[in-house]
Amino acid sequence: MRIYSIAFILREAWKGLTRARISTFAAIGIIAFMLVLLGLVFYTFSIVRSTFTGIGEQLEIILYLKDNLRVEDREILKNRISAMEGVKEVRYVSKDEAWKRFKESFKGNKFVLEIMGKNPLPDSFEIKVESPEYVEILANSITSLPGVRDIDVPLEIARRINNLIGWIEFGGIVVVGVFIVVSLFVISNVIRLSFVSRIKELEIMQLVGATVFFIKGPFIFEGILCGFLGGILGVIVFNILVFILKKYVLSTFPLFSGFTSCDVINLSLSLILFGMVVGGIGSVIFLERHLKR
Amino acid sequence: MIEFRNVTKYYDNGVLALDDVSFKIEKGEFVFIVGATGMGKSTLLKLIYREELPTKGEVIVGGVNIAKLRPHQVALLRRRLGVVFQDFKLLPNKTVYENVAFALEVMGYSNREIRTRVGRVLDIVGLLHKSNCYPSELSGGEQQRTSIARALVNNPVILIADEPTGNLDMATSWEIMEYFRRINARGTTIVMATHNKEIVNTMRKRVISLYKGRIVKDEYNGSYE
């Protein structure tokens, strides 16, 4: 490949783009708009999802140990539970500590403390899960372990949260999927239409004996460049919107403030990449339609 | 140089454009293809530069059967041909110089080579002083001369012209024909479709007449009735 060839393709693509045709600017604008929408839809779902997962992560299984369990057995049990899938953390709470906590929370209430008298509380483990979906499975396998007296499982809440997350994920995949398809359609068509005024150029290139590489190169490159510029513009707008959303909307709801997480940088890069790929696809569709063999 | 062997061409819509056409054109000939509109002139030319493929029969250009060319080879074939049209087919957003240079750019020539060649060919058609004009700033004759310059810039062995004077007045048409005569004198084969009787009858060249897709006459030193 001669250097002039590459130079020609880059130059033609740049000329095509900078010829200040309204269609090019319109195309970039529309691409940016579609990508902002796509980004916001994805962002919204991932925030809602991470909020509920976050709530789910707060759930704890409390495992009460039999009295007079030997320290070694207790350690073995702890290690076994820690090794189970979905267990994030196992914390040992001695009966003394539990009693201290209890007294702490009923500080002002002498009556309750008097009735309780001596410490009636057992030793226990507080088990944190990696995500709420593990709660039920873990509860089942833990109950039957030796040394376990009783367990306290937030089963109903875990089920509801799991259900909710399931629906959110399903809805998210459907809606994001639809948006991806729609933007794919819109962006590739916008690129294709922005080239329609240049069918003549295509015809002349073929006529003077340009090889396929020379004909396609500038168009595909320009389509990708258009997608890239639309992507950059879209991502800038998207990040501004996210900033505003975080600062003025999400922070006012305490529910969201703790757990909201969405990898905005990766999402932004994906949006730009998506713009470029679809821009290229639009060019290829245009060429397939109008390039005679 | 060009040979048609029993060529029949149907278009996809069922229209019969050429019906069992055979002829041979030697190197350096100047041939008029005449006939009324819709008699198959353009189709015949399109088969030479392989815009179309024959339905039946063979079209041989420069020793190769055009039906057997792969896309890359089609491009190479077209580099040995120059094509000129009634509507000039210039790019409106490129200057005269750029329009001609475009043909060389797509072949990957160096900028220096492009400058020399484009300068030389614009000199031949007398448009050096209009290098930086856009097509919209030119007269019809000047636009056609630009497209001739583009057709010639790669030193083609065959020049194909489809009604090149169709949009021009008589005086300008003669001017264009004078350029064609000179190009032909340098050894370039010329195949020109036209229905301009005066030109054909004055030039006294070989004339192939088409009627409803068939060759009804093929004479040297011919005329157009």
HADDOCK unambig.tbl for C-alpha pairs under 7 A between the chains (distance, minus, plus):
assign (segid A and resid 4 and name CA) (segid B and resid 108 and name CA) 5.72 0.50 0.50
assign (segid A and resid 4 and name CA) (segid B and resid 109 and name CA) 6.84 0.50 0.50
assign (segid A and resid 4 and name CA) (segid B and resid 110 and name CA) 6.13 0.50 0.50
assign (segid A and resid 5 and name CA) (segid B and resid 108 and name CA) 5.11 0.50 0.50
assign (segid A and resid 8 and name CA) (segid B and resid 105 and name CA) 6.83 0.50 0.50
assign (segid A and resid 201 and name CA) (segid B and resid 91 and name CA) 6.62 0.50 0.50
assign (segid A and resid 207 and name CA) (segid B and resid 78 and name CA) 6.62 0.50 0.50
assign (segid A and resid 208 and name CA) (segid B and resid 78 and name CA) 6.02 0.50 0.50
assign (segid A and resid 208 and name CA) (segid B and resid 79 and name CA) 6.07 0.50 0.50
assign (segid A and resid 208 and name CA) (segid B and resid 103 and name CA) 5.58 0.50 0.50
assign (segid A and resid 209 and name CA) (segid B and resid 75 and name CA) 4.06 0.50 0.50
assign (segid A and resid 209 and name CA) (segid B and resid 76 and name CA) 6.07 0.50 0.50
assign (segid A and resid 209 and name CA) (segid B and resid 78 and name CA) 4.73 0.50 0.50
assign (segid A and resid 209 and name CA) (segid B and resid 79 and name CA) 4.99 0.50 0.50
assign (segid A and resid 210 and name CA) (segid B and resid 75 and name CA) 5.73 0.50 0.50
assign (segid A and resid 210 and name CA) (segid B and resid 106 and name CA) 5.13 0.50 0.50
assign (segid A and resid 210 and name CA) (segid B and resid 107 and name CA) 6.05 0.50 0.50
assign (segid A and resid 211 and name CA) (segid B and resid 72 and name CA) 5.89 0.50 0.50
assign (segid A and resid 211 and name CA) (segid B and resid 75 and name CA) 5.45 0.50 0.50
assign (segid A and resid 214 and name CA) (segid B and resid 106 and name CA) 6.00 0.50 0.50
assign (segid A and resid 293 and name CA) (segid B and resid 71 and name CA) 6.78 0.50 0.50
